[in-house]
Amino acid sequence: MAERRLILRKDMSVPLPNKMHQEIPSAIGRALFHQKAPANIRIMNTEKTTKGAVTAMTSQNATAAMALACPDVIIDAARTVDKGVIDIEENES
């Protein structure tokens, strides 16, 4: 599972939106679709970490490395829901 996990780094001065868990994966999915990314590269869910970042889990047939082929698309889409997203990276564990 760790190979499917992405970390969306945040500006901690920007509060989390109320419906982040549903809206971020949806926004990213739409953006990836419009950019004609492979259909298996999608974000299935997101959660807030204890350190305030947001974790995102890719679909079952995609790795975090595959999703990172489109970092700007993912960051821009996530920012439409959560203005505090500033970067994306693979989970280190």
N, C-alpha and C positions, 0 to 999 in steps of 0.2 A: 504494500500500500504506500510506503514512503516514496517509491519511485513515481507515484501518481500525484503527489502533493506539491502544490505551489504555495509560496508565501507572498501575499500582497503587502508590501511595506506601506505604512501610513504616517502621515503627519499627525502626531498625537493631539495637536491643538484643534483638530477638526473632529467633531463628534460623529459617532456611527449613526447611520440612518436607521429608522425603526424596522423596516422590512428588508434589511440587507440580505438575509439568508435566501429569499426567493428572487430578489431583483437582480443581484449581481450575476448569478449564473445565467439568467435569462438575457441580460444585456450583453454579456460576453458571447453567448451563443448566437444572438442575432448578428453581432458584429463579425464574428468568424464566418457565419453563413454568407453575409454580404461581401466579405473579402475572398470568398470561394476557398476557404481553408478546407482540408479534408474533413469529411463528415464525422470521422471518429474523434477529432480533436474538439472536445467540448468540456465545459466545466459543469459538474453535476451538483455540487453543493459548496457552501462556504460556511465558515465558523470563525468567530473571534477567538484569538489566543489569549492566554493570561497576560502576555506582554503587550496586548493591544493590536497586534498585526491581525491580518485576516488570512486564514488558510483556505485554499481552494483545491478541490479534488477533481482530477480529470476523469473523463469517462473510462470505462473498464478497458477499452482497447487502445488507450493513449497514455503515454508517459508525460511527465512534467517537461522533459527535454523536448518532446514533440510539440507541446503547447508553446514552449519558449521560442519556437520559430517565428511566432507572431507577437512579440512582447508589446509593441506599441498599440496594436489592435486591442489586446487584452487590457492594458492600462487605461487607454482612452475610454473603452466601454465601461470598465469598472468605475471610472471617475464620473460617468453620467449618473451613477447611483450614489457613490461615496466620494466626495470631492477630496478626501484626505489621502487617497491612494497615490503614492509617488513612485513606486518601483515594484518589480516582480522578480522572484528568484525561485530556484528549486529548493525544496526542503533539504536540509543538510543531514538529517538522520536516516 
